[in-house]
Amino acid sequence: MDIEIELLPESERKDLPSSSNLSFGKHFSDHMFLMGYKADTGWHNARIVPYGNFSLDPASACLHYGQAIFEGLKAYRGKDDKIRLFRAVENMDRLNHSAWRMCMPQVDKDELLQAIKTLIQIEKRWVPGAKGTSLYARPFMIATEAFLGVRPAKEYLLSVILSPVGAYYVEGFNPVKIFVTDKYVRAVSGGVGEAKTAGNYAASLMASEKAKELGFTQVLWLDAAERRYVEEVGTMNIFFFLEDAIVTPELSGSILPGITRDSVLRLARGWGLKVEERPITINEVLEKAKNKALKECFGTGTAAVISPVGALYYKGENYSVNGGKTGDLAQRFFDEITGLQYGEREDAYGWMDII
């Protein structure tokens, strides 16, 4: 891919935010990547330019028919000052799967990954060095063809923006409280739940706001058909340590196939732990929470990595998990994955990509 590069003069570049006080998704670097698509010419005009506003026709298809997808991956600065990406190829694969599901054009994953690396190299001063911080890369694609009518668009814009981030949840690595909803649903089997598309997150907002009003961090979704089977948390896949097995809902088409989820499963099997990907009802989870057979619960995702769950709230009743404390297993996964991301542990799986 030939990339045209237009850089801001040094004097016009932003001051860096303090690494000690980074929130999530509030600050953005000086430059972004852009690339256009037309059905008759394919992808074209790849460029890195100063961060700025888009100009869109009011009839752009993304504004009316929801053709919008995105990804999220992180660059980490290790103690050796090297910058590493975690399982970036898998993010490119998932972007293409989302594009396929939403009738959007595929991208050459190697070329896009190289474009992301080039952008990060240009913006390397934005990669914070404090433990627990990283540079979040957000590739996304929107339909830009101006028309009103229900069909796949013929024109698209792909962009990558960068944001230095700290912990996703204000609790950091401390246990979060999860609200289990049986009123609202996020996705249904046969729908677009397995795609990382904007509409899935819009669908989650009502329940998330209700949960926050009650003092909970996130929502745990149940299946749309029976409201019995556990699916995922709003921003994470979910895991339960039940008796002697690590259990997570199987991918059914309505659950996002998380890359951190897959990493946990591969690590667990490599450590010789018993792993089950299967349907699991909320009643089974809560019954085992009552009799202490639910030893731990934690979420997994790019934003939070591993997020211990200290309590589940369902139908007016609170269920404590592990006394509201972080469990040894969640801690082990967190230490292993973050150790890999910051270059402190051996990369036995070949997951890290040094820029």
C-alpha positions, 0 to 999 in steps of 0.5 A, a space after each residue: 500500500 502506498 500511503 501519502 503522508 501529510 504531517 502537522 508542523 511540530 509547533 502545531 502538535 498537541 501537548 501530551 496528556 499526563 500518563 498518571 491521569 488517563 481516562 479512556 477515549 478522551 484524548 486523540 493523537 495528532 494524525 489519523 489514517 484514511 482510505 476510500 472505497 468505491 465499488 468500481 475502483 476498490 480501495 484508494 487514496 490511502 493517506 495519513 493526515 492531521 486529525 480532523 473532522 470528516 465532511 459527509 453528505 447528509 444522505 450518507 448511508 451510515 447515517 440512515 442504515 447503520 453500515 458502520 463497523 469498528 475494531 479496537 486494539 492496543 499498542 503497549 510500551 514496555 520497559 525496554 521502550 519497544 512498542 508492541 501490538 497484541 494479536 493485531 492480525 486477529 483484529 484484522 480478521 474480525 474487522 473483515 468478518 464484521 465487514 462481510 456480515 454488514 455487506 461492506 467491502 473487505 480490506 487487505 489485512 496485511 496492508 491495513 495492519 502495516 498502515 496502522 503500524 506506520 501511523 503508530 510509528 509516526 505517533 509513537 510519542 503518544 504511546 504512554 509508558 506507565 503500567 496499565 496504560 496503552 495507545 488504543 487504536 480504533 480502525 472503523 469503516 462507514 458507508 458514505 454513499 449519498 442515497 436513500 434506499 435499503 441496500 448496501 452502499 457502494 462507497 465507504 470510508 475507512 479510518 484509524 484514530 489513536 487514543 492514549 488510555 488508562 483503565 477502562 473502568 474507574 474501578 481499575 482491576 478491582 471487582 465490578 458489580 454487574 446488573 443482569 437484565 431479563 427485560 432488554 436484549 442485545 442481540 439474537 441468534 441469526 442477527 448481527 451480534 457476532 459483528 462489531 457493528 455500531 448498532 449493537 452498542 446503541 442497542 445496549 445503551 438503555 439497559 446500561 443507563 438503567 444499570 448505572 442509575 442503580 449503581 452497577 458498572 455493566 450489564 450482563 445480557 441473557 439470550 433473546 429467545 428465552 431470557 435464560 442463557 448467559 451471553 456476554 457483558 456490554 463490553 466484555 465476554 464473561 467467564 465463570 469458575 464453577 467447581 473445577 472448570 472454567 465455563 464461558 458461553 459458547 459462540 452462538 452467533 449472537 456473541 462477539 468472538 472476543 480476542 481476549 476471550 480466545 487468549 484466556 481459553 488458550 492459556 487455560 488449556 495450555 495450563 492444563 485447566 478444565 475448560 467448557 464452552 457451553 450454554 449456561 443458564 443464569 439460574 445455574 450461575 446464581 444457584 452455584 453462587 449461593 452454595 459457593 460453587 461459583 468460585 470466581 467470575 470475570 470479564 475479558 476484553 481489549 479495553 479492560 483485559 481482565 475485569 473481576 466481577 465481585 457481585 451479580 444483581 438479578 431480580 432484586 437480589 444481590 449475589 456475592 462472588 468470592 466475597 467481592 474480592 479478586 480471585 486468584 485465577 483472574 489475577 493469574 490471567 491478568 498478570 500473564 496477558 499484561 506481562 506479554 503485552 508489556 514484554 515482561 513474559 515470554 511470548 510462547 504463542 507468538 501473539 506480540 508484534 513489535 513495531 
